[in-house]
């Protein structure tokens, strides 16, 4: 999965360093990322200097594998025009592989910065804090601090004997096969969320809910928490059509081909576990 590539973890505990040529300067705009036109690589600080970037705009966000990651909150049109735009999905294939976690986490933080430019307490502008990964209110009488938002969401692999339920979203333009998933609501446990989401989206009941694993997923600012569960009762699916356009039972041998050789997301990692007959409760 994305967090396992090379085991190069992210460190947000640091003194703010000065950039070196090998460090990354990642630029984003809404759902797009900017890369070096000639190579398709993530821009480094050396690239930033070459295209005329201003160091005063750099915001240090974290360190990964001894390399610093910076972003820019408002890159100029002149700078953006010297780079190539790609959709954020491009980050799933960026090389070297270990930078995939870092680049997606940078996207997560950039999107959080963009939605927290003003203080929720007094309305004054905020600025990245110089001591920790946070946004601090510039109003000296307020100085409220806001930390990165992480949204917990569950994924449920529902097992029915020798079959698993695979779904297709009705929201995305080109949906791939996936598992039931959804965000937690206030006052819920993970297990409560799992039961509610499964019931809402498919009309099914589940039991014997077992934790499998979790991962950060910066594309949506989420922390994905995966569970296996067994079907409890009828296997007749009743779709929540504004969420799903398809939900069917598949044996391990009937599962459609994987769309990635090495799945980076927890959903498809779990599907591959079932394909390999490694899911708990699987017959």
LOVEX-962530 format. One record per residue (C-alpha): residue number from 1; x, y, z. Coordinates in steps of 0.1 Angstrom, whole numbers, plus 5000, padded with zeros to 4 digits. Each point is the difference from the previous one (the first is absolute). Layout:
% LOVEX-962530
+------+------+------+------+
! resi !    X !    Y !    Z !
+------+------+------+------+
!  NUM !    X !    Y !    Z !
...
+------+------+------+------+
END
This chain:
% LOVEX-962530
+------+------+------+------+
! resi !    X !    Y !    Z !
+------+------+------+------+
!    1 ! 5000 ! 5000 ! 5000 !
!    2 ! 5010 ! 5036 ! 4996 !
!    3 ! 5014 ! 5003 ! 5036 !
!    4 ! 5021 ! 4968 ! 4996 !
!    5 ! 5022 ! 5011 ! 4970 !
!    6 ! 5035 ! 4998 ! 5012 !
!    7 ! 4989 ! 5005 ! 5036 !
!    8 ! 5010 ! 5037 ! 4997 !
!    9 ! 4978 ! 5016 ! 5026 !
!   10 ! 4991 ! 5037 ! 5003 !
!   11 ! 5013 ! 5021 ! 5028 !
!   12 ! 4983 ! 5033 ! 5009 !
!   13 ! 5021 ! 5006 ! 5032 !
!   14 ! 5028 ! 5023 ! 4988 !
!   15 ! 5016 ! 5034 ! 5001 !
!   16 ! 4991 ! 5019 ! 4969 !
!   17 ! 5030 ! 4994 ! 4977 !
!   18 ! 5014 ! 5018 ! 4970 !
!   19 ! 4993 ! 4982 ! 4967 !
!   20 ! 5028 ! 4982 ! 4981 !
!   21 ! 5000 ! 4992 ! 4963 !
!   22 ! 4988 ! 4964 ! 5006 !
!   23 ! 4970 ! 5010 ! 5021 !
!   24 ! 4965 ! 5001 ! 4984 !
!   25 ! 4978 ! 5030 ! 4993 !
!   26 ! 4965 ! 4987 ! 4991 !
!   27 ! 4975 ! 5023 ! 4984 !
!   28 ! 4963 ! 4993 ! 4997 !
!   29 ! 4969 ! 5017 ! 4987 !
!   30 ! 4967 ! 4985 ! 5010 !
!   31 ! 5002 ! 4964 ! 4988 !
!   32 ! 5031 ! 5004 ! 4979 !
!   33 ! 5037 ! 4996 ! 5007 !
!   34 ! 5029 ! 5017 ! 4982 !
!   35 ! 5029 ! 4980 ! 4987 !
!   36 ! 5032 ! 5006 ! 4980 !
!   37 ! 4990 ! 5000 ! 4963 !
!   38 ! 5030 ! 4982 ! 4987 !
!   39 ! 5001 ! 4971 ! 5025 !
!   40 ! 4966 ! 4999 ! 5017 !
!   41 ! 5018 ! 5001 ! 5033 !
!   42 ! 4990 ! 5018 ! 5032 !
!   43 ! 5017 ! 5035 ! 5000 !
!   44 ! 5030 ! 5003 ! 5023 !
!   45 ! 5014 ! 5031 ! 5016 !
!   46 ! 5025 ! 5001 ! 4971 !
!   47 ! 4971 ! 5001 ! 4976 !
!   48 ! 4983 ! 5027 ! 5021 !
!   49 ! 5030 ! 5023 ! 4997 !
!   50 ! 5003 ! 4993 ! 4963 !
!   51 ! 4964 ! 5011 ! 4993 !
!   52 ! 5005 ! 5032 ! 5020 !
!   53 ! 4982 ! 4990 ! 5032 !
!   54 ! 5001 ! 5023 ! 5031 !
!   55 ! 5013 ! 4983 ! 5031 !
!   56 ! 4979 ! 5022 ! 5022 !
!   57 ! 4969 ! 4981 ! 4987 !
!   58 ! 5013 ! 4965 ! 5011 !
!   59 ! 4980 ! 4983 ! 5028 !
!   60 ! 5019 ! 4971 ! 5016 !
!   61 ! 4976 ! 4971 ! 5007 !
!   62 ! 5019 ! 4969 ! 5010 !
!   63 ! 5031 ! 4977 ! 4995 !
!   64 ! 5000 ! 4966 ! 4984 !
!   65 ! 5031 ! 4978 ! 4997 !
!   66 ! 5022 ! 5030 ! 5008 !
!   67 ! 4985 ! 5021 ! 4972 !
!   68 ! 4980 ! 5031 ! 5008 !
!   69 ! 4967 ! 5007 ! 4984 !
!   70 ! 4988 ! 5036 ! 4994 !
!   71 ! 4969 ! 5014 ! 4984 !
!   72 ! 4988 ! 5034 ! 4988 !
!   73 ! 4966 ! 5013 ! 5009 !
!   74 ! 4996 ! 5025 ! 4971 !
!   75 ! 5024 ! 4992 ! 4972 !
!   76 ! 5001 ! 5026 ! 4973 !
!   77 ! 4987 ! 4995 ! 4965 !
!   78 ! 5035 ! 5005 ! 4987 !
!   79 ! 5014 ! 4971 ! 5021 !
!   80 ! 4970 ! 4977 ! 4991 !
!   81 ! 5004 ! 5007 ! 4963 !
!   82 ! 5035 ! 4986 ! 5001 !
!   83 ! 4988 ! 4967 ! 5014 !
!   84 ! 4976 ! 4973 ! 4987 !
!   85 ! 4966 ! 4993 ! 5015 !
!   86 ! 4989 ! 4965 ! 5009 !
!   87 ! 4969 ! 4988 ! 5019 !
!   88 ! 5007 ! 4989 ! 5036 !
!   89 ! 4996 ! 4964 ! 4989 !
!   90 ! 5034 ! 5003 ! 4983 !
!   91 ! 5015 ! 4999 ! 5035 !
!   92 ! 4991 ! 4963 ! 5002 !
!   93 ! 5027 ! 4993 ! 4974 !
!   94 ! 5027 ! 5026 ! 5008 !
!   95 ! 5036 ! 4987 ! 5004 !
!   96 ! 5019 ! 4993 ! 5020 !
!   97 ! 4973 ! 4979 ! 5016 !
!   98 ! 5006 ! 5012 ! 5036 !
!   99 ! 4991 ! 5035 ! 4991 !
!  100 ! 4964 ! 4989 ! 4993 !
!  101 ! 4991 ! 5002 ! 5037 !
!  102 ! 5017 ! 5033 ! 5004 !
!  103 ! 4985 ! 5016 ! 4970 !
!  104 ! 4965 ! 4989 ! 5009 !
!  105 ! 5005 ! 5012 ! 5035 !
!  106 ! 5012 ! 5033 ! 4987 !
!  107 ! 4967 ! 5003 ! 4979 !
!  108 ! 4980 ! 4992 ! 5032 !
!  109 ! 5018 ! 5028 ! 5019 !
!  110 ! 4998 ! 5025 ! 4971 !
!  111 ! 4962 ! 4995 ! 4998 !
!  112 ! 4998 ! 5005 ! 5037 !
!  113 ! 5019 ! 5032 ! 4998 !
!  114 ! 4977 ! 5013 ! 4973 !
!  115 ! 4969 ! 4994 ! 5021 !
!  116 ! 5014 ! 5015 ! 5031 !
!  117 ! 5013 ! 5033 ! 4988 !
!  118 ! 4978 ! 5018 ! 5025 !
!  119 ! 4995 ! 4995 ! 5037 !
!  120 ! 4968 ! 4982 ! 5010 !
!  121 ! 4998 ! 5019 ! 5032 !
!  122 ! 5005 ! 5036 ! 4990 !
!  123 ! 5002 ! 5000 ! 4962 !
!  124 ! 5035 ! 5015 ! 4998 !
!  125 ! 5025 ! 4986 ! 4975 !
!  126 ! 5021 ! 4970 ! 5011 !
!  127 ! 5036 ! 4992 ! 4992 !
!  128 ! 5020 ! 4967 ! 5002 !
!  129 ! 5015 ! 4998 ! 5035 !
!  130 ! 5038 ! 5002 ! 5003 !
!  131 ! 5002 ! 4975 ! 5029 !
!  132 ! 4977 ! 4971 ! 4990 !
!  133 ! 4978 ! 4987 ! 4972 !
!  134 ! 4970 ! 5023 ! 5006 !
!  135 ! 4983 ! 5032 ! 4988 !
!  136 ! 5001 ! 5028 ! 5025 !
!  137 ! 4977 ! 5031 ! 5001 !
!  138 ! 5018 ! 5032 ! 4993 !
!  139 ! 4977 ! 5020 ! 5023 !
!  140 ! 5021 ! 5006 ! 5031 !
!  141 ! 4970 ! 5000 ! 5022 !
!  142 ! 4989 ! 4966 ! 4987 !
!  143 ! 5030 ! 4979 ! 4988 !
!  144 ! 4978 ! 4969 ! 4997 !
!  145 ! 5018 ! 4969 ! 4986 !
!  146 ! 4986 ! 4976 ! 4975 !
!  147 ! 5016 ! 4966 ! 4994 !
!  148 ! 4997 ! 4978 ! 4968 !
!  149 ! 4966 ! 4985 ! 4995 !
!  150 ! 4999 ! 4962 ! 4996 !
!  151 ! 4967 ! 4984 ! 4992 !
!  152 ! 4996 ! 4963 ! 5011 !
!  153 ! 4982 ! 4978 ! 4976 !
!  154 ! 4993 ! 4962 ! 5001 !
!  155 ! 5003 ! 4974 ! 4973 !
!  156 ! 4981 ! 4967 ! 5004 !
!  157 ! 5008 ! 4967 ! 4983 !
!  158 ! 4967 ! 4980 ! 5003 !
!  159 ! 5006 ! 4963 ! 4998 !
!  160 ! 4971 ! 4976 ! 4992 !
!  161 ! 5015 ! 4965 ! 5001 !
!  162 ! 5022 ! 4998 ! 4969 !
!  163 ! 4989 ! 5034 ! 4986 !
!  164 ! 5008 ! 5036 ! 5006 !
!  165 ! 4978 ! 5031 ! 4992 !
!  166 ! 5015 ! 5023 ! 4974 !
!  167 ! 4985 ! 5033 ! 4992 !
!  168 ! 5002 ! 5028 ! 4974 !
!  169 ! 4995 ! 5036 ! 5008 !
!  170 ! 4973 ! 5021 ! 4983 !
!  171 ! 5019 ! 5032 ! 5009 !
!  172 ! 5033 ! 4996 ! 4981 !
!  173 ! 5002 ! 5002 ! 4962 !
!  174 ! 5021 ! 4968 ! 4996 !
!  175 ! 4994 ! 4979 ! 5031 !
!  176 ! 5020 ! 4968 ! 5007 !
!  177 ! 4988 ! 4971 ! 5021 !
!  178 ! 5003 ! 5009 ! 5037 !
!  179 ! 4987 ! 4991 ! 5035 !
!  180 ! 4973 ! 5018 ! 5020 !
!  181 ! 5015 ! 5031 ! 5016 !
!  182 ! 4989 ! 5032 ! 5017 !
!  183 ! 5010 ! 5027 ! 5024 !
!  184 ! 4994 ! 4998 ! 5038 !
!  185 ! 4973 ! 5022 ! 5015 !
!  186 ! 5001 ! 5017 ! 5034 !
!  187 ! 4995 ! 4977 ! 5029 !
!  188 ! 5007 ! 4968 ! 4981 !
!  189 ! 5025 ! 4972 ! 5006 !
!  190 ! 5017 ! 4985 ! 4970 !
!  191 ! 4978 ! 4969 ! 5003 !
!  192 ! 4968 ! 5022 ! 5001 !
!  193 ! 5011 ! 5018 ! 4969 !
!  194 ! 5007 ! 4967 ! 4982 !
!  195 ! 4965 ! 4987 ! 5008 !
!  196 ! 4983 ! 5032 ! 4990 !
!  197 ! 5019 ! 5005 ! 4967 !
!  198 ! 4994 ! 4964 ! 4990 !
!  199 ! 4963 ! 5003 ! 5008 !
!  200 ! 4995 ! 5033 ! 4983 !
!  201 ! 5019 ! 4992 ! 4968 !
!  202 ! 4990 ! 4963 ! 4995 !
!  203 ! 4971 ! 4992 ! 5024 !
!  204 ! 5021 ! 4972 ! 5015 !
!  205 ! 5007 ! 4991 ! 5036 !
!  206 ! 5035 ! 4989 ! 5012 !
!  207 ! 5015 ! 4983 ! 5031 !
!  208 ! 5034 ! 4990 ! 5013 !
!  209 ! 5016 ! 5032 ! 4991 !
!  210 ! 5038 ! 4997 ! 5002 !
!  211 ! 5027 ! 5027 ! 4996 !
!  212 ! 5024 ! 4994 ! 4971 !
!  213 ! 5022 ! 5031 ! 4995 !
!  214 ! 5001 ! 5037 ! 4993 !
!  215 ! 5017 ! 5025 ! 4978 !
!  216 ! 5003 ! 5038 ! 4994 !
!  217 ! 4983 ! 5010 ! 4968 !
!  218 ! 5009 ! 5036 ! 4992 !
!  219 ! 4980 ! 5001 ! 4967 !
!  220 ! 4969 ! 5005 ! 5022 !
!  221 ! 5016 ! 5011 ! 5032 !
!  222 ! 4989 ! 4968 ! 5016 !
!  223 ! 5013 ! 4972 ! 5023 !
!  224 ! 4986 ! 4968 ! 4986 !
!  225 ! 4992 ! 4972 ! 5025 !
!  226 ! 4994 ! 4966 ! 4985 !
!  227 ! 4978 ! 4973 ! 5015 !
!  228 ! 4989 ! 4965 ! 4990 !
!  229 ! 4964 ! 4990 ! 5009 !
!  230 ! 4977 ! 4971 ! 4994 !
!  231 ! 4966 ! 5002 ! 4984 !
!  232 ! 4972 ! 4997 ! 5026 !
!  233 ! 4967 ! 4989 ! 4984 !
!  234 ! 4988 ! 5005 ! 4964 !
!  235 ! 5025 ! 5006 ! 4972 !
!  236 ! 4975 ! 5020 ! 4979 !
!  237 ! 5015 ! 5034 ! 4992 !
!  238 ! 4979 ! 5032 ! 5000 !
!  239 ! 5021 ! 5027 ! 4985 !
!  240 ! 5002 ! 5036 ! 5012 !
!  241 ! 5001 ! 5012 ! 4964 !
!  242 ! 5014 ! 5035 ! 5007 !
!  243 ! 5031 ! 4983 ! 5015 !
!  244 ! 5003 ! 4967 ! 4981 !
!  245 ! 4990 ! 4989 ! 4965 !
!  246 ! 5010 ! 4963 ! 5005 !
!  247 ! 5006 ! 4975 ! 5028 !
!  248 ! 5005 ! 4963 ! 4993 !
!  249 ! 5014 ! 4969 ! 5017 !
!  250 ! 5031 ! 4985 ! 4986 !
!  251 ! 5021 ! 4969 ! 5007 !
!  252 ! 5038 ! 5004 ! 5002 !
!  253 ! 5002 ! 4986 ! 4965 !
!  254 ! 4973 ! 5024 ! 4986 !
!  255 ! 5015 ! 5032 ! 5012 !
!  256 ! 5009 ! 5023 ! 4971 !
!  257 ! 5037 ! 5006 ! 4992 !
!  258 ! 5018 ! 5024 ! 5023 !
!  259 ! 5005 ! 5035 ! 4984 !
!  260 ! 5033 ! 5005 ! 5017 !
!  261 ! 5028 ! 4974 ! 5003 !
!  262 ! 5008 ! 5011 ! 5035 !
!  263 ! 4969 ! 5016 ! 5015 !
!  264 ! 5008 ! 5032 ! 5019 !
!  265 ! 4966 ! 5003 ! 5016 !
!  266 ! 4986 ! 4980 ! 5029 !
!  267 ! 4968 ! 4991 ! 4981 !
!  268 ! 5017 ! 4982 ! 4972 !
!  269 ! 5026 ! 4985 ! 5023 !
!  270 ! 4972 ! 4983 ! 5019 !
!  271 ! 4984 ! 4988 ! 4968 !
!  272 ! 5033 ! 4984 ! 4990 !
!  273 ! 5002 ! 4984 ! 5034 !
!  274 ! 4966 ! 4983 ! 4993 !
!  275 ! 5011 ! 4990 ! 4965 !
!  276 ! 5030 ! 4982 ! 5017 !
!  277 ! 4976 ! 4983 ! 5025 !
!  278 ! 5015 ! 5019 ! 5030 !
!  279 ! 4969 ! 5017 ! 5013 !
!  280 ! 4987 ! 4989 ! 5034 !
!  281 ! 4968 ! 4980 ! 4998 !
!  282 ! 5006 ! 4992 ! 4964 !
!  283 ! 4991 ! 4965 ! 4988 !
+------+------+------+------+
END
